[in-house]
């Protein structure tokens, strides 16, 4: 890949062009464009105008903001997952349900839409197959 192609890729990506669109325009493979963009973070860090709103909320690395699109908060999925897992108190959990386990009769809460009946797998096995009642989990 030539230096001229690399510069064209940088310009097109800053305008929001996709890997496929760039590859068709420059007549190189989409995987080459994608690989270059992923490796080219070091040159993007030098360009302060590309990152007007600061960096990744998790690691601080610059995040390339594309005009006309939603503001990105994280540089990658790994950082996004780490940040949200360490800030569970900020997660808006709208689907929390409260039930009573038919085996141990303790009240438990679960998150999500999947129907649950027992507080744990242990209670399910005890109630379903052994007929035992385990008090409190």
N, C-alpha and C positions, 0 to 999 in steps of 0.2 A: 504494500500500500504506500502510495507516495505522500509526501508532506502536503501537497495540494489537496489530495483526497481527504486527508485527516482534517485539514482546516475546513473543508466543505462539510464534512460530517458534523464538526462542532457547531458550525453556523446553522445547519438544518435542524439539529437536535435542539438548539436553543430556541428555535422558532416552533418547536413542537412536532416536527416530522417523525414518523414512525421508522423503525429499522427497515421495514420492507420498502417504504417509499424512498428512503435514502439509497438503498441497494439498487433499486430500479433506476433511479436517476443517475447514479455514479457507475452503474454496470459492474457491481461487485456483489459478492454473496451477502445475504442478510446476516449470516452468522459472523462474518468478518466485521461487519458494522457493529453488531451487538458486542462482540469481544472487545473491539476497540473502545467502545463507549464505557464498558465496565472497567477497563484498565486505565482509562484516561482521567481518573479522579484527581490525580496529582496536578495535572495542568488546569483542571477546573478550580482547584483550591486557590490557585494564584490569581484568578480573575474574580475580584471582589464584587464587581457589578452583577455577576450572575447569581449572587447569593445575598440579595438585599435584606432579607428577613432573618438572618442568622443561620444557625446550623441545626443539626439533628438534635432533638430533645433528649435523646439517650446518650449519644457519644460525642456530640458537638461538631462532627464533621459537617462540611457545607452541604446543603441540599439545593439542587438546581430547581428554581421555581420557574415554571413556564407561564407566561402571560396568558390570561384568559382561562386558566384552569384553577381548580381548587388548590389552596396552599398546602404544600407537603410539609409534614412535621418531622418525618424520619427519613434517613438516607436509604434504608433497606428494610425488608420484612423482619430480619433478625432483630434489629434495633427496635422496631415497632412492637414485636412480641415481648421482648425483654422489658420495655418501658411499661406496657400495660400489665404485665405479670407482676411488676414491682409497685404498681399503683392501682391495686384492685378496689380500693375505696372510691375511686373515681368512675368505676364501671357502672353504667346505668342498667341495673338488672330489673327489668320490668316484669319478667315472667317467673317470679318466685312463688311456689305453691307450698302449702302447709297441709300435712296429712298425719294420720295416726296409723302406725304399723299394726297390722292384724295379729302379728305374732307376739311382740313384746309390749304392745300397747303404749309405746313412747311416741311423742309427737316429733316429727322431723320435717325439715324444709328441703325442697329440691328446686333446682333452677332448670328451666327449659320447658318444652312442650310435650316431651315424651311422658306418657302416663307411667307412674310408679305406684307400687303398692306397699313395698317393704322398705324399711330403713336401711337395710344392708343385704348383701348376698347371703350372709350367714343366717339371717332371720328367714329369708326366703327358703333356703335349703332345710332349715330346721322345721319350719311350718309345713312345707310342701311334702317332704319325704319322710321325716322322722316323727312328725306330730308333736315335737317338743316345743315348749315355750321358754324362750330365753328372756330373762328380765333385764331391761335396760341395755342399750348399746352405747 
